C-alpha cells in the first residue's frame, strides 16, 4: 500500500523536488489539513527556493498546530533567505521554545545574535549530550512520549545510572503526569550524583509543582550550599518560600537578585506575584510594569496586570497589547497572554464584541496547544459513579478519624476563594492553599496505565480499613507544614470534587463544601480566565459545558451515596444573604459564629488565586450578570449545558 510520507521523503532525499511537490499536493487534495504532508511540502518548496509559497504553507500548519517546532524552524530558514533577519530570529526563537532540543535552531539563533547567552549555553549542552538521548529529548518535545521513554529505558540498560538519562526519563514522567516515577528518578539521581546540579533543580521544581514546598526548600538550600550564586536555584527557593506562605523571604530573594541584575524581567514578574499574594496591590502593579518595561513583548506581564481583576489599562497600554495580539504569525504563549489581556481591557471599556473576539482568539490558540479530551473526562466521571457506590461506603468504617480538614471543591471561578476567605477568618480555621495531596494520592492509586481503563477507583474496593487509615494519616502528615496551628484547616483544590469518594474512605469525618455557581456565569468566567496550569477543559466553550455537566452529574451521585457529607453553597445565595450562608457553613463545620467571618475582607492572609483582590473587598454583586453582556456570542455554551 502506498505510503505518501515515505515516498515524499524519499523523493526529497533524491532531490526530485518537482515530483515530491506533485505527490504532496495529491495527498493534500484528499487530506488538506494533514500536518505532516504540509510540513514535507514546506521543506520541498524551501529547497526549490520558493520561500514565499513555503511560508504560506507553513501558516496552514501553524493554524492547526501553533507549537509545531519544525514549522517555526522552516519559517526561520525561509525568512533568512528573504533577508528578513528580525522575523527569522523570531521564528527560530519560537522553534526553540516549542522544542528546546532543536540544536540547529539554537545554532541559527546564535549565528544571528552572537551575544545570546541562552543560545550559547543550549548549543553547548545539547552538543555534549549523547546522540540517543538527544533523539529521545527531541521526541519528547514533539509529544512522542512512548518512543522517547523506550529509547531512554534501553539506554539505561547499558548505562544504569546515567544522570542525563535519569533526568530525561523523569521529565517524560512529568509531561505524562506519572509524577511518582519522576520523583523517584530525580530523588535517586540526586542521591547517586550529588554534584550533578540539573537533577537537583529539576527535583526542586517538581516538588514545587506538586505542592511539596517544604521539601523543595530543603533541596534548593542544599543546591545553594554548593553554588550560592546560582540565580535559577535562588528563584526556585523563592518559589518554595512563596508556596509555604513565607512571602517576606520570597521577596527578599527577588530583591537580592534584582540588586545584582535589575534587568531580569522574569524576576520582576515573580516579585509582582508575591506582592499580589501579600495584598500589596500598587507594588505588584509597579513590578509587572517594570517587567514589560524591560521586555515589551512579555505577554505574561500584561496578563498579570489584567489578572489582578481591578487594574485598568491606559490607552497607550491597550495599543501596545493590540500590536502584539494582532500578530497572526505569532503562535506563542506570549500571544495567548496578550489576547486574554486585551479581552479584559475591552471588557473594562464595555466594548464587548471586541472583548469576546480576543478572549475567543486567546482560548482557541491555547486550546490548540493542549490535548484535552472531554470524552476522557466523562469516562473518568463514569468510573467514579460506577465504583464509588453504596457497597464501598457501607463496608468502610475507619480511616483517620480527624475532623480537621475542610475541603472546598467545585469548578474554578465558582466562588471558592470567597468561601475560603470567609471560613479562614474564623479563629479556629487555617487557610492553606490548593493542596495537591488528594490528587497525588489518586494518581498513585491509578498507577501506570496498562490499558484504557485505570486501576483507580475500582481498586478502592480491594483496600483494607487499615490501608485507608494509613492514607488518611499520610494526608494529615503531608498537609501539616501548610497549617498555622488552628484546629481546622482548608484544602481549596477545586478538582478534588472528582475524589470525594476517596476522601470519605480515608477521612470519614472531614467536611466537604461544594462551591456552586450559576452555570453560565461560572462557565464564562472560566472561559475568560487564563489559568497558570491545569483546567484544560476551559479553553473551549463546548468542552467547558461538558465538564460542567459532568461535574453536576458527579456531585448528584455523591449526594445520593453519601447523603449529608457535602454541603452545597451557591455563590448567588452568599451574595444575597451573606450572614445566613456564613452561619450555615459554620454550623456544618461545627463552629460557633464569629463576626470576623462577615468581615472577611479585613483578613490579611496571603492569597494566590486570581480572586485575591476581589475577596479583599466587601461582598459585591458586580460579577453576577457579567456574562449577559456576551450572551450573543455564547450560544454554543447555552446549547451544550444541560
PLY file of the C-alpha trace (Angstrom):
ply
format ascii 1.0
element vertex 642
property float x
property float y
property float z
element edge 641
property int vertex1
property int vertex2
end_header
0.00 0.00 0.00
1.49 3.41 -0.98
2.89 5.46 1.88
2.87 9.16 0.83
5.05 10.21 3.78
7.77 7.72 2.96
7.58 8.34 -0.78
7.74 12.15 -0.46
10.69 11.91 1.96
12.49 9.58 -0.47
11.91 12.00 -3.35
13.20 14.94 -1.28
16.32 12.97 -0.31
16.82 12.19 -4.01
16.44 15.91 -4.89
13.40 15.06 -7.03
11.62 18.15 -5.73
9.04 18.59 -8.51
7.86 15.00 -8.09
7.80 15.39 -4.29
5.67 18.54 -4.64
3.22 16.82 -7.01
2.87 13.85 -4.66
2.36 16.17 -1.67
-0.35 18.14 -3.49
-2.10 14.90 -4.46
-2.08 13.73 -0.83
-3.34 17.11 0.38
-6.22 17.00 -2.08
-7.52 14.06 -0.02
-6.47 15.37 3.41
-5.90 19.16 3.21
-5.08 19.55 6.95
-2.57 16.70 7.16
0.18 18.49 9.10
2.99 16.07 8.25
2.31 16.29 4.50
2.06 20.08 4.76
5.43 20.08 6.52
7.05 17.95 3.81
5.56 20.26 1.18
7.08 23.23 3.01
10.52 21.63 3.05
10.19 20.86 -0.66
9.20 24.45 -1.51
12.09 25.85 0.52
14.58 23.57 -1.24
13.10 24.74 -4.57
13.81 28.34 -3.40
10.07 29.12 -3.36
10.25 30.77 0.03
7.08 32.88 -0.11
4.99 29.82 -1.08
6.70 27.83 1.68
5.72 30.47 4.26
2.09 30.35 3.08
2.08 26.59 3.57
3.72 26.98 6.99
0.91 29.27 8.08
-1.55 26.46 7.34
0.43 24.20 9.67
0.64 26.79 12.44
-3.09 27.47 12.20
-3.61 23.83 13.22
-0.56 23.32 15.48
0.78 26.66 16.74
3.60 24.95 18.64
4.91 22.92 15.66
8.61 23.49 16.32
9.95 22.38 12.96
7.43 24.53 11.12
8.77 27.57 13.01
12.30 26.43 12.16
11.42 26.18 8.46
9.93 29.67 8.69
13.25 30.86 10.08
15.14 29.42 7.12
12.66 30.99 4.66
12.74 34.45 6.24
16.53 34.26 6.36
16.62 33.51 2.62
14.34 36.52 2.07
16.79 38.62 4.14
14.12 39.32 6.77
16.54 38.88 9.66
14.39 40.01 12.59
11.45 37.81 11.60
13.85 34.91 11.06
15.25 35.38 14.58
11.72 35.42 15.97
10.84 32.22 14.08
13.95 30.40 15.34
13.12 31.62 18.84
9.59 30.16 18.60
11.09 26.89 17.33
13.44 26.68 20.32
10.66 27.48 22.78
8.43 24.76 21.29
11.24 22.20 21.15
14.34 23.09 23.21
16.13 20.05 21.74
16.40 21.59 18.23
20.16 22.13 18.08
20.02 23.53 14.54
17.55 26.26 15.56
19.67 27.23 18.58
22.76 27.39 16.34
20.95 29.70 13.92
19.89 31.94 16.79
23.49 32.11 17.95
24.70 32.90 14.42
22.19 35.73 14.15
22.89 37.03 17.66
26.37 36.06 18.98
25.53 37.75 22.32
22.62 35.40 23.00
23.98 33.64 26.10
20.99 31.28 26.40
21.56 30.05 22.84
25.27 29.59 23.52
24.55 27.56 26.66
21.94 25.43 24.89
24.21 24.69 21.92
26.98 23.66 24.33
24.71 21.47 26.48
22.93 19.77 23.59
26.14 19.19 21.63
27.65 17.36 24.60
24.58 15.14 25.12
24.64 11.54 23.92
23.03 11.34 20.46
20.49 8.70 21.51
19.40 10.82 24.47
19.23 13.91 22.26
16.96 11.96 19.89
14.79 10.91 22.86
14.62 14.51 24.09
13.57 15.66 20.63
10.81 13.02 20.54
9.63 14.08 23.99
9.23 17.70 22.95
7.40 16.52 19.83
4.91 14.74 22.10
6.04 11.21 21.17
6.41 10.17 24.79
6.21 6.39 24.44
9.00 6.25 21.88
11.13 8.70 23.88
10.65 6.61 27.03
11.60 3.41 25.18
14.88 4.94 23.97
15.69 6.21 27.48
15.00 2.89 29.17
17.06 1.00 26.54
19.94 3.40 27.13
19.72 2.91 30.91
20.05 -0.85 30.45
23.63 -0.32 29.29
24.43 2.70 31.49
22.24 2.02 34.52
22.58 5.27 36.46
23.41 7.77 33.75
22.23 11.12 35.21
21.28 12.65 31.85
19.08 9.65 31.02
17.53 9.55 34.51
16.66 13.25 34.32
15.22 12.91 30.82
13.12 9.90 31.84
11.87 11.90 34.83
10.95 14.78 32.52
8.94 12.37 30.35
7.19 11.22 33.54
6.34 14.83 34.41
4.92 15.51 30.96
2.80 12.35 31.09
1.83 13.11 34.74
3.40 9.92 36.10
4.70 12.02 38.97
5.67 9.18 41.31
8.12 7.81 38.75
9.56 11.27 38.16
10.00 11.95 41.89
11.68 8.56 42.41
14.05 9.05 39.46
15.10 12.54 40.47
15.44 11.63 44.15
17.62 8.66 43.21
19.66 10.75 40.77
20.35 13.37 43.46
21.48 10.63 45.88
23.71 8.87 43.33
25.10 12.03 41.71
25.19 14.71 44.45
27.25 17.04 42.24
25.01 16.74 39.16
23.19 20.04 39.51
20.45 19.72 36.83
18.84 16.87 38.80
18.58 18.98 41.96
16.99 21.87 40.12
14.51 19.61 38.31
13.73 17.85 41.60
13.10 21.10 43.48
10.94 22.45 40.62
8.88 19.25 40.56
8.38 19.38 44.33
7.14 22.97 43.98
4.78 21.90 41.18
3.39 19.11 43.37
2.88 21.49 46.26
5.63 19.85 48.35
7.19 23.23 49.07
8.87 22.31 52.36
10.81 19.55 50.63
11.60 21.90 47.74
13.03 24.37 50.28
15.41 21.72 51.56
16.60 20.67 48.08
17.08 24.26 46.89
19.03 25.15 50.05
21.31 22.13 49.54
21.92 23.25 45.95
22.78 26.79 47.06
25.29 25.48 49.58
27.30 24.20 46.60
26.56 27.07 44.21
25.42 30.04 46.33
25.28 32.46 43.40
23.12 30.35 41.09
20.13 32.54 40.17
17.94 29.67 38.98
18.29 27.92 42.33
17.61 31.20 44.12
14.35 31.68 42.20
13.40 28.06 42.94
13.98 28.75 46.62
11.89 31.93 46.40
9.05 29.96 44.78
9.23 27.41 47.60
9.06 30.16 50.24
6.05 31.59 48.44
4.50 28.14 48.42
4.73 27.79 52.19
3.40 31.32 52.62
6.65 32.98 53.73
6.25 35.88 51.31
8.77 38.15 53.04
11.61 35.65 52.49
10.48 35.14 48.90
10.50 38.90 48.27
13.90 39.28 49.95
15.39 36.80 47.45
13.83 38.56 44.47
15.11 41.91 45.73
18.61 40.50 46.22
18.64 39.15 42.65
17.38 42.45 41.22
20.01 44.38 43.19
22.63 42.49 41.15
20.74 42.09 37.87
17.98 44.73 37.72
17.06 43.98 34.10
15.66 40.50 34.70
12.06 40.87 33.54
11.08 37.41 34.79
12.20 38.22 38.34
10.15 41.43 38.32
7.15 39.33 37.25
7.64 36.76 40.03
8.12 39.55 42.55
4.81 41.00 41.35
3.08 37.67 42.01
4.45 37.57 45.57
3.38 41.17 46.21
-0.08 40.47 44.84
-0.43 37.43 47.12
0.61 39.62 50.04
-2.02 42.23 49.19
0.46 44.96 48.18
-1.51 45.83 45.04
0.25 49.06 43.98
3.70 47.50 44.45
2.62 44.44 42.46
1.45 46.67 39.60
4.79 48.50 39.65
6.64 45.17 39.38
4.52 43.99 36.46
5.12 47.31 34.69
8.85 47.01 35.34
8.72 43.57 33.67
7.07 44.80 30.47
9.24 47.94 30.51
12.30 45.71 30.20
10.65 43.35 27.72
7.77 44.92 25.73
6.83 41.55 24.18
6.37 39.96 27.62
2.74 38.92 27.35
2.64 37.42 30.83
3.41 40.83 32.38
0.36 42.39 30.70
-1.85 39.41 31.52
-0.70 39.55 35.16
-1.90 43.15 35.30
-5.24 42.13 33.81
-5.41 39.17 36.18
-5.43 41.44 39.22
-9.08 41.96 38.09
-9.01 45.57 39.31
-6.25 47.16 37.19
-7.37 49.27 34.23
-5.09 49.61 31.19
-4.25 53.02 29.76
-4.90 53.79 26.10
-1.17 53.52 25.35
-1.03 50.10 27.03
-4.05 48.90 25.06
-2.40 50.00 21.80
0.77 48.11 22.71
-1.13 44.96 23.68
-3.15 45.12 20.45
0.02 45.36 18.40
1.20 42.00 19.75
-2.23 40.34 19.96
-2.82 41.01 16.24
0.40 39.29 15.09
-1.23 36.33 13.33
2.13 34.72 12.63
2.89 34.69 16.36
1.62 31.38 17.73
3.42 31.54 21.08
2.11 31.55 24.63
3.03 35.26 24.76
0.32 35.97 22.18
-2.16 33.95 24.24
-1.35 36.25 27.18
-1.81 39.35 25.01
-5.18 38.14 23.70
-6.54 37.45 27.18
-5.20 40.79 28.43
-6.88 42.62 25.55
-10.12 40.75 26.17
-10.07 42.07 29.74
-9.11 45.59 28.59
-12.08 45.81 26.20
-14.37 44.28 28.82
-13.43 47.15 31.14
-14.24 49.69 28.39
-17.54 47.87 27.75
-16.61 47.04 24.14
-17.98 43.53 24.50
-17.83 42.35 20.88
-14.14 43.24 20.69
-13.59 41.75 24.13
-15.13 38.41 23.18
-13.20 38.35 19.91
-9.88 38.48 21.78
-10.98 36.11 24.52
-12.00 33.67 21.79
-8.69 34.07 19.93
-6.69 33.50 23.09
-8.74 30.45 24.02
-8.52 28.93 20.54
-4.76 29.38 20.46
-4.31 27.94 23.95
-6.69 25.05 23.22
-4.68 24.14 20.13
-1.61 23.68 22.35
-3.35 21.12 24.56
-4.59 17.59 24.10
-7.70 17.78 26.27
-10.44 15.22 25.65
-13.94 15.82 27.03
-14.74 12.16 26.31
-11.89 11.02 28.56
-13.12 13.21 31.42
-16.65 11.84 31.03
-15.26 8.32 31.21
-13.40 9.14 34.44
-16.60 10.53 35.97
-18.47 7.38 34.88
-15.86 5.24 36.64
-16.32 7.20 39.88
-20.10 6.71 39.67
-19.71 3.03 38.84
-17.23 2.05 41.55
-17.78 4.57 44.37
-21.15 3.11 45.26
-23.07 2.39 48.44
-21.35 -1.00 48.75
-17.95 0.69 49.01
-19.01 3.05 51.77
-21.13 0.56 53.73
-18.07 -1.71 54.05
-15.78 1.01 55.38
-15.88 2.05 59.00
-12.45 3.55 59.53
-9.86 5.85 58.05
-8.23 8.66 60.01
-10.92 9.94 62.42
-9.76 13.57 62.47
-12.31 16.34 61.93
-9.60 18.85 60.94
-9.86 19.02 57.12
-12.41 21.19 55.32
-12.40 20.58 51.57
-13.80 23.31 49.31
-14.44 21.78 45.89
-16.17 22.73 42.67
-15.28 24.42 39.42
-12.72 27.21 39.16
-14.21 30.73 39.26
-17.23 29.43 41.22
-16.56 31.49 44.35
-14.36 29.03 46.26
-11.80 31.71 47.20
-14.58 33.78 48.77
-15.71 30.78 50.87
-12.11 30.12 51.88
-11.67 33.77 52.87
-14.85 33.68 54.96
-14.01 30.43 56.78
-10.32 31.24 57.29
-11.36 34.46 59.03
-12.60 32.24 61.88
-10.17 31.87 64.77
-10.35 28.06 64.56
-9.62 27.69 60.83
-6.36 27.91 58.87
-6.24 28.64 55.16
-3.56 26.65 53.34
-3.63 26.61 49.53
-4.88 24.44 46.69
-3.14 21.34 48.02
-2.10 18.56 45.65
-2.26 15.78 48.25
-5.57 14.14 47.24
-4.83 14.45 43.51
-1.39 12.90 44.06
-2.90 10.07 46.09
-5.43 9.37 43.33
-2.62 9.40 40.77
-0.65 6.85 42.80
-3.72 4.63 43.17
-4.28 4.88 39.44
-0.77 3.59 38.74
0.71 3.25 35.29
-1.98 2.84 32.63
-1.72 -0.63 31.07
-4.94 -0.31 29.09
-7.66 2.25 28.51
-9.11 1.81 32.00
-7.17 2.96 35.08
-6.97 0.77 38.22
-8.46 3.58 40.33
-11.20 3.93 41.57
-12.12 0.25 41.12
-9.21 -0.76 43.37
-10.70 1.12 46.34
-12.83 -1.98 46.96
-9.65 -4.04 47.47
-8.12 -1.75 50.13
-8.46 -2.59 53.82
-9.62 -0.29 56.59
-6.01 -0.18 57.78
-4.80 0.97 54.35
-7.45 3.70 54.26
-6.37 4.82 57.74
-2.74 4.94 56.57
-3.73 7.08 53.58
-5.63 9.41 55.89
-2.60 9.62 58.19
-0.43 10.46 55.19
-2.76 13.26 54.12
-2.60 14.83 57.59
1.18 14.42 57.70
1.71 15.88 54.21
-0.51 18.90 54.86
0.85 19.72 58.33
3.53 22.16 57.01
0.82 24.40 55.50
-1.10 24.85 58.75
-0.59 27.57 61.33
-1.87 25.79 64.43
-5.67 26.17 64.26
-7.81 23.07 64.95
-9.26 23.04 61.42
-7.74 23.78 58.01
-8.96 24.25 54.45
-7.84 22.43 51.31
-9.21 24.52 48.41
-8.22 22.31 45.48
-11.37 22.58 43.28
-10.61 19.40 41.30
-11.00 17.31 44.47
-14.71 17.05 43.59
-13.68 14.07 41.45
-12.32 12.25 44.51
-14.94 12.78 47.23
-15.33 9.00 47.45
-11.64 8.63 48.24
-11.86 11.48 50.78
-14.77 9.73 52.54
-12.81 6.47 52.74
-9.64 7.97 54.23
-11.08 10.92 56.20
-14.66 9.95 57.09
-15.16 12.95 59.43
-13.84 15.59 57.04
-16.15 18.38 55.86
-16.72 18.94 52.15
-18.23 22.16 50.78
-19.29 22.34 47.14
-18.87 25.91 45.85
-21.58 26.11 43.18
-22.24 28.99 40.81
-24.92 29.62 38.19
-23.71 27.67 35.13
-23.49 30.47 32.55
-21.73 32.83 34.96
-19.35 30.10 36.12
-18.50 28.76 32.67
-17.99 32.13 31.03
-15.87 33.33 33.95
-13.69 30.26 33.42
-13.54 30.86 29.66
-12.10 34.35 30.13
-9.56 33.16 32.71
-6.09 32.08 31.58
-5.05 29.57 34.24
-1.47 29.08 35.34
-1.75 25.31 34.96
-4.43 22.67 34.62
-8.12 23.37 33.90
-7.52 22.36 30.27
-11.26 21.98 29.68
-11.78 25.73 30.00
-10.39 26.86 26.63
-13.33 25.70 24.52
-17.00 26.51 25.17
-18.25 23.01 24.34
-15.55 21.36 26.47
-16.43 23.76 29.27
-20.11 22.82 29.10
-19.32 19.10 29.01
-17.09 19.47 32.08
-19.76 21.43 33.96
-22.38 18.80 33.08
-20.08 16.01 34.28
-19.36 17.90 37.50
-23.07 18.39 38.29
-23.76 14.74 37.47
-20.98 13.53 39.77
-21.99 15.82 42.62
-25.54 14.46 42.37
-24.04 10.97 42.70
-22.14 11.94 45.87
-25.37 13.38 47.31
-27.06 10.06 46.63
-24.43 7.67 48.02
-23.06 9.97 50.76
-26.10 11.92 51.98
-25.13 14.86 54.17
-21.39 14.51 53.55
-21.27 17.51 51.18
-22.71 20.96 51.85
-23.67 22.82 48.68
-23.16 26.60 48.89
-24.46 28.64 45.96
-22.45 31.75 45.14
-25.57 33.76 44.39
-27.03 32.92 47.80
-23.82 34.03 49.53
-24.09 37.39 47.77
-27.82 37.78 48.53
-27.67 36.54 52.12
-24.11 36.67 53.42
-24.87 36.22 57.10
-27.34 33.40 56.55
-24.88 31.41 54.40
-21.97 32.13 56.75
-23.93 30.78 59.71
-24.95 27.76 57.63
-21.33 26.94 56.72
-20.10 27.42 60.29
-22.84 25.15 61.63
-21.88 22.49 59.07
-18.27 22.71 60.27
-19.38 22.58 63.95
-18.02 26.07 64.57
-19.55 28.90 66.60
-20.41 32.13 64.81
-17.71 34.84 64.72
-18.19 38.35 63.35
-14.81 38.16 61.62
-16.34 35.80 59.07
-18.69 38.57 57.93
-15.76 40.99 57.89
-13.74 38.58 55.72
-12.33 41.39 53.57
-10.23 42.54 56.55
-8.34 39.23 56.62
-4.69 39.97 55.71
-3.65 36.44 54.77
-1.71 35.64 51.61
-3.95 34.72 48.66
-2.51 33.25 45.46
-5.64 32.78 43.33
-6.92 35.20 40.64
-9.65 36.42 43.02
-7.16 37.76 45.56
-8.03 41.44 45.11
-11.76 40.78 44.85
-12.04 38.96 48.19
-10.14 41.75 49.94
-13.19 43.93 49.38
-16.73 43.69 50.83
-19.26 41.47 49.06
-20.17 42.66 45.57
-22.91 41.81 43.09
-20.81 43.08 40.17
-19.89 39.71 38.67
-23.29 38.03 38.87
-24.60 39.06 35.46
-21.41 39.92 33.57
-21.87 37.01 31.18
-25.07 38.56 29.83
-23.02 41.25 28.07
-21.65 38.38 25.95
-24.84 36.38 25.54
-24.95 36.91 21.77
-21.63 35.05 21.43
-22.32 32.21 23.86
-24.91 30.13 22.03
-22.59 27.07 21.79
-22.28 27.14 25.58
-26.02 27.67 26.11
-26.86 24.78 23.75
-24.37 22.37 25.34
-25.22 22.95 29.01
-27.76 20.53 30.47
0 1
1 2
2 3
3 4
4 5
5 6
6 7
7 8
8 9
9 10
10 11
11 12
12 13
13 14
14 15
15 16
16 17
17 18
18 19
19 20
20 21
21 22
22 23
23 24
24 25
25 26
26 27
27 28
28 29
29 30
30 31
31 32
32 33
33 34
34 35
35 36
36 37
37 38
38 39
39 40
40 41
41 42
42 43
43 44
44 45
45 46
46 47
47 48
48 49
49 50
50 51
51 52
52 53
53 54
54 55
55 56
56 57
57 58
58 59
59 60
60 61
61 62
62 63
63 64
64 65
65 66
66 67
67 68
68 69
69 70
70 71
71 72
72 73
73 74
74 75
75 76
76 77
77 78
78 79
79 80
80 81
81 82
82 83
83 84
84 85
85 86
86 87
87 88
88 89
89 90
90 91
91 92
92 93
93 94
94 95
95 96
96 97
97 98
98 99
99 100
100 101
101 102
102 103
103 104
104 105
105 106
106 107
107 108
108 109
109 110
110 111
111 112
112 113
113 114
114 115
115 116
116 117
117 118
118 119
119 120
120 121
121 122
122 123
123 124
124 125
125 126
126 127
127 128
128 129
129 130
130 131
131 132
132 133
133 134
134 135
135 136
136 137
137 138
138 139
139 140
140 141
141 142
142 143
143 144
144 145
145 146
146 147
147 148
148 149
149 150
150 151
151 152
152 153
153 154
154 155
155 156
156 157
157 158
158 159
159 160
160 161
161 162
162 163
163 164
164 165
165 166
166 167
167 168
168 169
169 170
170 171
171 172
172 173
173 174
174 175
175 176
176 177
177 178
178 179
179 180
180 181
181 182
182 183
183 184
184 185
185 186
186 187
187 188
188 189
189 190
190 191
191 192
192 193
193 194
194 195
195 196
196 197
197 198
198 199
199 200
200 201
201 202
202 203
203 204
204 205
205 206
206 207
207 208
208 209
209 210
210 211
211 212
212 213
213 214
214 215
215 216
216 217
217 218
218 219
219 220
220 221
221 222
222 223
223 224
224 225
225 226
226 227
227 228
228 229
229 230
230 231
231 232
232 233
233 234
234 235
235 236
236 237
237 238
238 239
239 240
240 241
241 242
242 243
243 244
244 245
245 246
246 247
247 248
248 249
249 250
250 251
251 252
252 253
253 254
254 255
255 256
256 257
257 258
258 259
259 260
260 261
261 262
262 263
263 264
264 265
265 266
266 267
267 268
268 269
269 270
270 271
271 272
272 273
273 274
274 275
275 276
276 277
277 278
278 279
279 280
280 281
281 282
282 283
283 284
284 285
285 286
286 287
287 288
288 289
289 290
290 291
291 292
292 293
293 294
294 295
295 296
296 297
297 298
298 299
299 300
300 301
301 302
302 303
303 304
304 305
305 306
306 307
307 308
308 309
309 310
310 311
311 312
312 313
313 314
314 315
315 316
316 317
317 318
318 319
319 320
320 321
321 322
322 323
323 324
324 325
325 326
326 327
327 328
328 329
329 330
330 331
331 332
332 333
333 334
334 335
335 336
336 337
337 338
338 339
339 340
340 341
341 342
342 343
343 344
344 345
345 346
346 347
347 348
348 349
349 350
350 351
351 352
352 353
353 354
354 355
355 356
356 357
357 358
358 359
359 360
360 361
361 362
362 363
363 364
364 365
365 366
366 367
367 368
368 369
369 370
370 371
371 372
372 373
373 374
374 375
375 376
376 377
377 378
378 379
379 380
380 381
381 382
382 383
383 384
384 385
385 386
386 387
387 388
388 389
389 390
390 391
391 392
392 393
393 394
394 395
395 396
396 397
397 398
398 399
399 400
400 401
401 402
402 403
403 404
404 405
405 406
406 407
407 408
408 409
409 410
410 411
411 412
412 413
413 414
414 415
415 416
416 417
417 418
418 419
419 420
420 421
421 422
422 423
423 424
424 425
425 426
426 427
427 428
428 429
429 430
430 431
431 432
432 433
433 434
434 435
435 436
436 437
437 438
438 439
439 440
440 441
441 442
442 443
443 444
444 445
445 446
446 447
447 448
448 449
449 450
450 451
451 452
452 453
453 454
454 455
455 456
456 457
457 458
458 459
459 460
460 461
461 462
462 463
463 464
464 465
465 466
466 467
467 468
468 469
469 470
470 471
471 472
472 473
473 474
474 475
475 476
476 477
477 478
478 479
479 480
480 481
481 482
482 483
483 484
484 485
485 486
486 487
487 488
488 489
489 490
490 491
491 492
492 493
493 494
494 495
495 496
496 497
497 498
498 499
499 500
500 501
501 502
502 503
503 504
504 505
505 506
506 507
507 508
508 509
509 510
510 511
511 512
512 513
513 514
514 515
515 516
516 517
517 518
518 519
519 520
520 521
521 522
522 523
523 524
524 525
525 526
526 527
527 528
528 529
529 530
530 531
531 532
532 533
533 534
534 535
535 536
536 537
537 538
538 539
539 540
540 541
541 542
542 543
543 544
544 545
545 546
546 547
547 548
548 549
549 550
550 551
551 552
552 553
553 554
554 555
555 556
556 557
557 558
558 559
559 560
560 561
561 562
562 563
563 564
564 565
565 566
566 567
567 568
568 569
569 570
570 571
571 572
572 573
573 574
574 575
575 576
576 577
577 578
578 579
579 580
580 581
581 582
582 583
583 584
584 585
585 586
586 587
587 588
588 589
589 590
590 591
591 592
592 593
593 594
594 595
595 596
596 597
597 598
598 599
599 600
600 601
601 602
602 603
603 604
604 605
605 606
606 607
607 608
608 609
609 610
610 611
611 612
612 613
613 614
614 615
615 616
616 617
617 618
618 619
619 620
620 621
621 622
622 623
623 624
624 625
625 626
626 627
627 628
628 629
629 630
630 631
631 632
632 633
633 634
634 635
635 636
636 637
637 638
638 639
639 640
640 641
